[in-house]
Amino acid sequence: MIIHSATFIKSSPTIKECPATLKPEFGFIGRSNVGKSSLINMLTGWSKLAKTSVQPGKTRTINHFFINDSWYLVDLPGYGYAKVPVKLREKWVKATEEYILKRENLVSLFVLLDTRHKPQRSDLEFMEFLGINRIPFARIFTKSDKLTTTVLENSVNQYNSEMLKKWESLPVSFVTSAIKGNGRNEILNYIEESMNNFSTGT
């Protein structure tokens, strides 16, 4: 897939305020400071499409970006640690959970995992939540350029080992670097294939 256009459409605090559309949507989510905005900018080729910040927890709404006039990239609030009041964080969680469970044109979620850290309980529990509710998702391992090849492989293997304790098989996975552009073509091809399946109802 070649990205010809990427346009910010709307920030929505709840699913009720999301754009009314039948176009396929792909959500991006992860713990705070996982590199989500940088990854989105790398995928779309628009360096300032999603605003990056050194302060975790800056994404506080459901953000829709219209790509190639054919599908939506949805930037979702991160989960886990963020320097915000508990009630506000709980509000994000509720809005995000409702979007994930009720958005009918959500084709797939991309769960971002920071390769620099060992498997986090919040990540594992969130993916288990998706599995229980039969929400299609893929894993994206971020910041691979920060690690040597051996350490990177060990990091991914640790996640695989933890998940296989409860999962019969592992989800589709991508290893990425927002700096080097690693994984970009693979993710875009996956999106394109998923869109084709969505349009044909398979």
Backbone as JSON, one array per atom type, in Angstrom:
{
  "sequence": "MIIHSATFIKSSPTIKECPATLKPEFGFIGRSNVGKSSLINMLTGWSKLAKTSVQPGKTRTINHFFINDSWYLVDLPGYGYAKVPVKLREKWVKATEEYILKRENLVSLFVLLDTRHKPQRSDLEFMEFLGINRIPFARIFTKSDKLTTTVLENSVNQYNSEMLKKWESLPVSFVTSAIKGNGRNEILNYIEESMNNFSTGT",
  "N": [[0.84, -1.2, 0.0], [0.51, 2.21, -0.84], [0.76, 5.33, 0.67], [-1.16, 8.01, -0.08], [-2.58, 10.15, 0.9], [-3.28, 11.7, 4.05], [-5.33, 12.68, 6.52], [-6.25, 14.57, 9.32], [-9.24, 14.09, 11.06], [-11.02, 14.18, 13.34], [-11.22, 14.6, 16.93], [-12.49, 12.65, 19.47], [-14.15, 12.43, 22.53], [-15.8, 10.35, 23.36], [-17.36, 7.3, 22.11], [-19.8, 7.92, 20.97], [-19.43, 10.34, 19.81], [-17.73, 9.91, 17.76], [-16.78, 9.91, 14.25], [-19.45, 9.33, 11.96], [-19.42, 6.58, 10.08], [-18.92, 4.06, 7.55], [-16.59, 3.15, 6.72], [-13.62, 1.11, 6.84], [-11.81, 0.7, 9.93], [-8.75, 1.0, 11.74], [-7.3, 0.53, 14.77], [-4.86, 1.96, 16.99], [-3.02, 1.25, 19.82], [-1.55, 1.32, 23.1], [0.65, 1.03, 25.98], [1.42, 3.99, 27.89], [3.88, 6.13, 26.49], [4.95, 4.37, 24.61], [5.66, 4.87, 22.07], [3.76, 5.45, 20.16], [2.71, 7.68, 18.65], [4.94, 8.39, 17.11], [5.23, 6.06, 15.6], [2.82, 6.09, 14.12], [3.19, 8.39, 12.58], [5.41, 7.56, 11.1], [4.32, 5.4, 9.65], [2.37, 6.65, 8.03], [3.86, 8.52, 6.72], [3.78, 11.17, 7.19], [5.21, 13.51, 8.99], [4.25, 15.08, 11.1], [1.69, 14.32, 11.66], [0.46, 12.87, 13.81], [0.71, 14.11, 17.04], [3.68, 14.13, 18.8], [5.12, 13.61, 22.07], [7.17, 14.26, 24.93], [6.07, 13.79, 27.28], [4.31, 11.28, 28.85], [1.01, 9.92, 28.14], [-0.39, 11.8, 26.61], [-2.28, 11.47, 24.6], [-5.62, 11.75, 24.75], [-8.09, 11.42, 23.74], [-10.26, 9.83, 21.29], [-8.85, 9.62, 18.29], [-9.36, 10.3, 14.93], [-7.97, 9.63, 11.76], [-8.09, 10.11, 8.32], [-7.22, 8.02, 5.77], [-5.92, 7.85, 2.55], [-8.42, 8.38, 1.52], [-10.02, 6.19, 2.04], [-9.84, 4.56, 4.33], [-9.76, 4.53, 7.96], [-7.35, 5.51, 10.29], [-7.01, 5.05, 13.66], [-6.15, 6.66, 16.51], [-5.74, 5.75, 19.71], [-6.29, 6.44, 23.25], [-3.59, 5.81, 25.49], [-2.87, 3.09, 27.77], [-2.12, 2.23, 31.22], [0.63, 3.64, 33.06], [0.42, 7.13, 33.61], [0.8, 10.6, 34.18], [-1.72, 11.72, 35.33], [-4.88, 12.62, 36.83], [-6.6, 10.01, 38.64], [-9.38, 9.64, 38.15], [-9.69, 10.85, 35.65], [-8.09, 9.22, 34.07], [-9.5, 6.83, 34.32], [-11.76, 7.55, 32.93], [-10.78, 7.72, 30.32], [-10.16, 5.03, 29.91], [-12.69, 3.8, 30.03], [-13.99, 4.99, 27.8], [-12.34, 4.12, 25.72], [-12.57, 1.33, 25.95], [-15.27, 1.0, 25.37], [-15.3, 1.86, 22.73], [-13.7, -0.13, 21.51], [-15.22, -2.46, 21.93], [-17.7, -1.91, 20.77], [-17.54, -0.61, 18.31], [-18.49, -1.08, 15.17], [-17.24, -1.07, 12.65], [-14.6, -1.45, 13.17], [-11.81, -2.99, 12.17], [-9.39, -4.13, 12.98], [-7.17, -4.13, 15.81], [-4.07, -2.65, 16.65], [-1.72, -3.55, 18.88], [0.68, -1.98, 20.67], [3.95, -2.73, 21.76], [6.67, -2.18, 23.85], [9.88, -2.96, 23.08], [12.03, -2.68, 24.74], [11.44, -3.33, 27.3], [10.63, -5.88, 29.72], [7.96, -8.36, 29.48], [4.94, -6.78, 30.25], [2.48, -6.66, 32.8], [0.12, -5.18, 32.34], [0.01, -5.05, 29.56], [-0.21, -7.77, 28.84], [-2.61, -8.47, 30.14], [-4.37, -6.78, 28.83], [-4.29, -7.73, 26.18], [-5.33, -10.24, 26.68], [-7.91, -9.56, 27.41], [-8.81, -8.65, 24.91], [-8.72, -11.04, 23.49], [-10.62, -12.63, 24.88], [-12.91, -11.26, 24.27], [-13.03, -11.61, 21.6], [-11.81, -9.8, 19.78], [-10.19, -8.83, 16.93], [-6.68, -8.58, 16.67], [-3.29, -7.37, 16.29], [0.17, -7.62, 17.14], [2.54, -5.03, 17.68], [5.85, -4.6, 17.92], [7.78, -2.13, 19.24], [10.44, 0.37, 18.81], [12.73, -1.07, 18.04], [15.24, -0.41, 17.13], [16.68, 0.35, 19.27], [17.86, -1.78, 20.44], [20.19, -4.58, 20.38], [20.42, -7.21, 17.91], [20.28, -9.76, 19.12], [19.33, -9.2, 21.74], [16.9, -8.09, 21.08], [15.55, -10.25, 19.88], [15.36, -11.91, 22.12], [13.67, -10.36, 23.69], [11.23, -10.36, 22.25], [10.77, -13.11, 22.28], [10.35, -13.53, 25.0], [7.86, -12.34, 25.4], [6.35, -14.0, 23.74], [6.62, -16.46, 25.07], [5.35, -15.92, 27.52], [2.73, -15.39, 26.66], [1.98, -17.79, 25.47], [1.47, -19.37, 27.59], [-1.17, -19.13, 28.1], [-2.42, -18.8, 25.68], [-3.41, -20.52, 22.69], [-2.29, -20.11, 20.22], [-0.18, -17.61, 18.66], [-0.75, -14.09, 18.02], [-0.68, -12.21, 14.89], [2.39, -10.57, 14.27], [4.59, -7.71, 14.34], [7.78, -6.22, 13.96], [9.16, -3.16, 14.67], [10.68, 0.04, 13.81], [10.48, 3.35, 14.34], [12.33, 5.22, 13.64], [14.06, 4.05, 11.72], [12.24, 3.05, 9.95], [11.55, 0.43, 9.85], [9.4, -2.36, 9.38], [7.3, -0.98, 8.29], [6.26, -1.4, 5.59], [5.31, -4.01, 5.86], [3.26, -3.77, 7.78], [1.48, -2.0, 6.49], [0.8, -3.54, 4.27], [-0.52, -5.6, 5.55], [-2.72, -4.21, 6.55], [-3.94, -3.48, 4.14], [-4.62, -6.01, 3.09], [-6.38, -6.85, 5.1], [-8.39, -4.96, 4.79], [-9.41, -5.7, 2.3], [-10.53, -8.16, 2.96], [-12.44, -7.24, 4.73], [-14.15, -5.79, 3.04], [-15.16, -7.79, 1.42], [-16.4, -9.34, 3.2], [-15.24, -11.57, 4.4]],
  "CA": [[0.0, 0.0, 0.0], [1.17, 3.51, -0.87], [-0.05, 6.36, 1.32], [-1.25, 9.22, -0.9], [-3.13, 11.25, 1.69], [-3.57, 11.42, 5.45], [-5.98, 13.89, 7.02], [-6.87, 14.51, 10.64], [-10.67, 14.36, 10.94], [-11.73, 14.58, 14.56], [-10.92, 14.03, 18.23], [-13.77, 12.36, 20.11], [-14.0, 11.93, 23.9], [-16.58, 9.12, 23.51], [-17.72, 6.65, 20.85], [-20.97, 8.59, 20.41], [-18.99, 11.53, 19.07], [-16.87, 9.49, 16.66], [-17.38, 10.13, 12.93], [-20.37, 8.31, 11.45], [-18.81, 6.07, 8.85], [-18.87, 2.62, 7.31], [-15.23, 2.85, 6.26], [-12.87, 0.28, 7.8], [-10.96, 1.41, 10.87], [-7.67, 0.27, 12.39], [-6.94, 1.25, 15.97], [-3.51, 1.82, 17.51], [-3.1, 1.44, 21.26], [-0.43, 0.75, 23.86], [0.94, 1.72, 27.23], [1.98, 5.32, 27.74], [5.3, 6.27, 26.11], [5.37, 3.2, 23.83], [6.1, 5.32, 20.75], [2.61, 5.33, 19.25], [2.63, 8.81, 17.71], [6.07, 8.27, 16.18], [4.92, 4.97, 14.69], [1.77, 6.55, 13.21], [3.82, 9.31, 11.63], [6.25, 6.76, 10.22], [3.48, 4.62, 8.75], [1.69, 7.51, 7.07], [4.82, 9.35, 5.99], [3.52, 12.57, 7.54], [6.0, 13.59, 10.22], [3.58, 15.79, 12.18], [0.28, 13.96, 11.66], [0.14, 12.63, 15.22], [1.61, 14.91, 17.85], [4.5, 13.38, 19.75], [5.4, 14.35, 23.29], [8.04, 13.58, 25.9], [5.23, 13.52, 28.45], [3.38, 10.18, 28.6], [-0.41, 10.13, 28.39], [-0.9, 13.0, 25.94], [-3.47, 11.13, 23.82], [-6.71, 11.67, 25.72], [-9.33, 11.27, 23.01], [-10.23, 8.91, 20.16], [-8.48, 10.49, 17.18], [-9.54, 9.69, 13.61], [-7.24, 10.14, 10.61], [-8.61, 9.49, 7.1], [-6.07, 7.65, 4.96], [-6.19, 7.52, 1.14], [-9.87, 8.51, 1.28], [-10.61, 4.85, 2.0], [-9.88, 3.92, 5.64], [-9.41, 5.37, 9.09], [-6.37, 5.15, 11.32], [-7.56, 5.6, 14.9], [-5.17, 6.78, 17.59], [-6.5, 5.59, 20.96], [-5.55, 6.77, 24.48], [-2.77, 4.73, 26.03], [-3.24, 2.59, 29.1], [-0.94, 2.14, 32.07], [1.08, 4.83, 33.8], [0.39, 8.48, 33.05], [0.68, 11.58, 35.26], [-3.02, 12.39, 35.28], [-5.76, 12.16, 37.92], [-7.15, 8.67, 38.46], [-10.72, 9.72, 37.55], [-9.53, 11.16, 34.23], [-7.57, 8.01, 33.43], [-10.61, 5.88, 34.27], [-12.65, 8.03, 31.87], [-10.17, 7.28, 29.06], [-10.29, 3.57, 29.82], [-14.08, 3.49, 29.72], [-14.27, 5.4, 26.44], [-11.59, 3.24, 24.83], [-13.16, 0.0, 26.02], [-16.54, 1.05, 24.65], [-14.97, 1.92, 21.3], [-13.18, -1.43, 21.09], [-16.26, -3.48, 21.99], [-18.93, -1.56, 20.08], [-17.34, 0.01, 17.0], [-18.75, -2.17, 14.23], [-16.34, -1.04, 11.5], [-13.22, -1.67, 13.61], [-11.33, -4.21, 11.53], [-8.33, -4.73, 13.79], [-6.38, -3.28, 16.69], [-2.63, -2.89, 16.74], [-1.27, -3.36, 20.26], [2.1, -1.65, 20.64], [4.72, -3.25, 22.88], [8.02, -1.62, 23.88], [10.85, -4.06, 23.13], [13.07, -2.42, 25.74], [10.99, -3.77, 28.61], [10.13, -7.25, 29.84], [6.5, -8.39, 29.37], [4.25, -6.03, 31.28], [1.18, -7.24, 33.15], [-0.95, -4.41, 31.71], [-0.06, -5.47, 28.15], [-0.7, -9.15, 28.78], [-4.01, -8.46, 30.54], [-5.15, -6.12, 27.79], [-4.43, -8.66, 25.06], [-6.24, -11.29, 27.11], [-9.23, -8.93, 27.29], [-9.17, -8.67, 23.48], [-8.97, -12.43, 23.11], [-11.87, -13.06, 25.48], [-14.01, -10.59, 23.56], [-12.9, -11.92, 20.16], [-11.44, -8.6, 19.03], [-8.98, -9.1, 16.14], [-5.57, -7.66, 16.94], [-1.93, -7.75, 15.95], [1.16, -6.98, 18.02], [3.62, -4.26, 17.06], [6.97, -4.37, 18.83], [8.35, -0.83, 18.87], [11.77, 0.82, 19.24], [13.69, -2.16, 17.84], [16.56, 0.15, 16.86], [17.35, 0.6, 20.56], [18.41, -3.04, 20.94], [20.94, -5.44, 19.47], [19.59, -8.27, 17.34], [20.1, -10.82, 20.11], [18.47, -8.72, 22.82], [15.57, -7.92, 20.48], [14.96, -11.59, 19.75], [15.03, -12.37, 23.47], [12.53, -9.59, 24.16], [10.05, -10.9, 21.58], [10.57, -14.48, 22.77], [9.78, -13.46, 26.35], [6.42, -12.1, 25.23], [5.75, -15.22, 23.19], [6.58, -17.48, 26.12], [4.31, -15.54, 28.49], [1.4, -15.52, 26.06], [1.68, -19.2, 25.18], [1.0, -20.01, 28.82], [-2.63, -19.07, 28.08], [-2.91, -18.76, 24.3], [-3.09, -21.68, 21.87], [-1.42, -19.62, 19.14], [0.18, -16.21, 18.82], [-1.31, -13.19, 17.0], [0.25, -11.65, 13.9], [3.31, -9.65, 14.95], [5.5, -6.9, 13.52], [8.86, -5.57, 14.7], [9.27, -1.87, 14.0], [11.5, 1.16, 14.27], [9.99, 4.59, 13.75], [13.49, 5.95, 13.13], [14.57, 3.4, 10.52], [11.15, 2.68, 9.07], [11.37, -1.02, 9.84], [8.06, -2.88, 9.6], [6.27, -0.13, 7.66], [5.62, -2.07, 4.45], [4.61, -5.2, 6.33], [2.02, -3.34, 8.45], [0.57, -1.45, 5.48], [0.3, -4.67, 3.48], [-1.49, -6.29, 6.41], [-3.92, -3.38, 6.55], [-4.56, -3.6, 2.82], [-5.22, -7.34, 3.01], [-7.51, -6.87, 6.02], [-9.44, -4.15, 4.16], [-10.0, -6.52, 1.25], [-11.37, -9.15, 3.65], [-13.56, -6.5, 5.3], [-15.07, -5.42, 1.96], [-15.79, -8.99, 0.87], [-17.13, -10.01, 4.27], [-14.6, -12.83, 4.77]],
  "C": [[0.87, 1.25, 0.0], [0.24, 4.55, -0.26], [0.0, 7.64, 0.48], [-1.74, 10.42, -0.1], [-3.43, 10.78, 3.1], [-4.09, 12.71, 6.08], [-6.57, 13.68, 8.4], [-8.34, 14.92, 10.49], [-11.27, 14.9, 12.22], [-11.15, 13.91, 15.79], [-12.23, 13.86, 18.99], [-13.55, 11.82, 21.52], [-14.75, 10.63, 24.15], [-16.91, 8.55, 22.14], [-18.9, 7.34, 20.18], [-20.59, 9.77, 19.55], [-18.02, 11.19, 17.94], [-17.55, 9.74, 15.32], [-18.3, 8.98, 12.54], [-19.84, 7.82, 10.11], [-18.92, 4.56, 8.77], [-17.5, 2.21, 6.78], [-14.51, 2.0, 7.31], [-11.95, 1.12, 8.67], [-9.93, 0.47, 11.49], [-7.18, 1.1, 13.57], [-5.51, 0.95, 16.41], [-3.54, 2.17, 18.99], [-1.89, 0.8, 21.94], [-0.25, 1.5, 25.16], [1.53, 3.1, 26.92], [3.46, 5.26, 27.4], [5.83, 5.07, 25.34], [5.86, 3.6, 22.44], [5.0, 5.3, 19.71], [2.56, 6.44, 18.21], [3.75, 8.74, 16.67], [5.82, 7.18, 15.15], [3.87, 5.4, 13.67], [2.34, 7.48, 12.16], [4.71, 8.57, 10.64], [5.42, 5.99, 9.2], [2.86, 5.48, 7.66], [2.64, 8.34, 6.22], [4.63, 10.83, 6.22], [4.1, 12.81, 8.92], [5.28, 14.27, 11.38], [2.09, 15.47, 12.24], [-0.21, 13.74, 13.09], [1.17, 13.36, 16.06], [2.36, 14.04, 18.86], [4.82, 14.26, 20.95], [6.34, 13.55, 24.17], [7.25, 13.22, 27.14], [4.24, 12.41, 28.13], [1.93, 10.59, 28.85], [-0.99, 11.35, 27.72], [-2.12, 12.72, 25.08], [-4.62, 10.88, 24.78], [-8.07, 11.51, 25.05], [-9.15, 10.22, 21.92], [-10.02, 9.74, 18.9], [-8.54, 9.76, 15.84], [-8.72, 10.42, 12.54], [-7.72, 9.38, 9.37], [-7.45, 9.27, 6.14], [-6.52, 7.23, 3.55], [-7.68, 7.58, 0.79], [-10.59, 7.16, 1.3], [-10.68, 4.16, 3.36], [-9.42, 4.87, 6.73], [-8.33, 4.72, 9.96], [-6.85, 5.83, 12.59], [-6.52, 5.52, 16.02], [-5.93, 6.8, 18.91], [-5.65, 5.97, 22.18], [-4.78, 5.57, 25.0], [-3.28, 4.28, 27.38], [-1.96, 2.48, 29.92], [-0.6, 3.48, 32.68], [0.94, 6.11, 32.99], [0.14, 9.45, 34.21], [-0.6, 12.38, 35.1], [-3.86, 11.87, 36.43], [-6.4, 10.82, 37.6], [-8.5, 8.71, 37.76], [-10.63, 10.01, 36.05], [-9.04, 9.93, 33.48], [-8.67, 6.96, 33.3], [-11.6, 6.26, 33.16], [-12.11, 7.61, 30.51], [-10.41, 5.8, 28.85], [-11.71, 3.18, 29.42], [-14.41, 3.82, 28.28], [-13.58, 4.48, 25.43], [-12.2, 1.85, 24.79], [-14.47, -0.05, 25.24], [-16.3, 1.09, 23.15], [-14.56, 0.54, 20.79], [-14.3, -2.46, 20.98], [-17.45, -3.19, 21.08], [-18.75, -0.97, 18.68], [-17.41, -1.06, 15.91], [-17.79, -2.2, 13.05], [-14.86, -1.1, 11.91], [-12.76, -3.02, 13.08], [-10.31, -4.92, 12.41], [-7.7, -3.68, 14.67], [-4.91, -3.64, 16.55], [-2.21, -2.55, 18.17], [0.24, -3.16, 20.24], [2.79, -2.09, 21.92], [6.16, -2.74, 22.78], [9.04, -2.74, 24.07], [11.9, -3.88, 24.21], [12.71, -2.97, 27.12], [10.53, -5.23, 28.58], [8.61, -7.23, 29.73], [5.82, -7.72, 30.56], [2.86, -6.62, 31.54], [0.05, -6.51, 32.42], [-1.11, -4.8, 30.24], [-0.68, -6.86, 28.03], [-2.19, -9.22, 29.13], [-4.89, -7.82, 29.47], [-5.35, -7.04, 26.59], [-5.35, -9.82, 25.41], [-7.68, -10.8, 27.03], [-9.7, -8.96, 25.84], [-9.52, -10.09, 23.04], [-10.3, -12.93, 23.62], [-13.07, -12.5, 24.72], [-13.93, -10.74, 22.04], [-12.67, -10.68, 19.31], [-10.17, -8.9, 18.25], [-7.88, -8.09, 16.47], [-4.25, -8.26, 16.47], [-0.99, -7.03, 16.91], [2.16, -6.2, 17.18], [4.68, -4.02, 18.13], [7.72, -3.12, 18.37], [9.79, -0.66, 19.35], [12.83, -0.27, 19.1], [15.1, -1.66, 17.6], [17.36, 0.4, 18.14], [18.1, -0.63, 21.07], [19.27, -3.74, 19.9], [20.02, -6.55, 18.97], [19.28, -9.36, 18.35], [19.14, -10.42, 21.21], [17.04, -8.54, 22.31], [14.85, -9.26, 20.37], [14.53, -12.13, 21.11], [13.79, -11.66, 24.0], [11.23, -10.12, 23.56], [9.73, -12.3, 22.1], [9.99, -14.5, 24.17], [8.28, -13.23, 26.29], [5.72, -13.34, 24.7], [5.58, -16.28, 24.26], [5.48, -17.19, 27.13], [2.92, -15.76, 27.92], [1.01, -16.98, 25.83], [1.31, -19.99, 26.43], [-0.53, -20.06, 28.85], [-3.21, -19.15, 26.67], [-2.51, -20.04, 23.55], [-2.17, -21.32, 20.72], [-1.2, -18.13, 19.33], [-0.43, -15.35, 17.71], [-0.23, -12.78, 15.99], [1.1, -10.6, 14.59], [4.22, -8.93, 13.97], [6.56, -6.29, 14.45], [9.21, -4.29, 13.96], [10.31, -0.94, 14.62], [10.98, 2.4, 13.57], [11.12, 5.39, 13.12], [13.97, 5.37, 11.81], [13.49, 3.0, 9.52], [10.9, 1.19, 8.98], [9.93, -1.41, 10.13], [6.97, -2.11, 8.89], [5.53, -0.86, 6.54], [4.79, -3.27, 4.89], [3.26, -4.83, 6.98], [1.02, -2.81, 7.43], [0.0, -2.54, 4.59], [-0.75, -5.45, 4.25], [-2.81, -5.52, 6.45], [-4.68, -3.52, 5.23], [-5.27, -4.95, 2.66], [-6.47, -7.43, 3.9], [-8.68, -6.06, 5.47], [-10.16, -4.94, 3.07], [-10.95, -7.55, 1.85], [-12.62, -8.49, 4.22], [-14.61, -6.19, 4.23], [-15.8, -6.62, 1.38], [-16.56, -9.77, 1.92], [-16.55, -11.32, 4.69], [-13.88, -12.68, 6.09]]
}
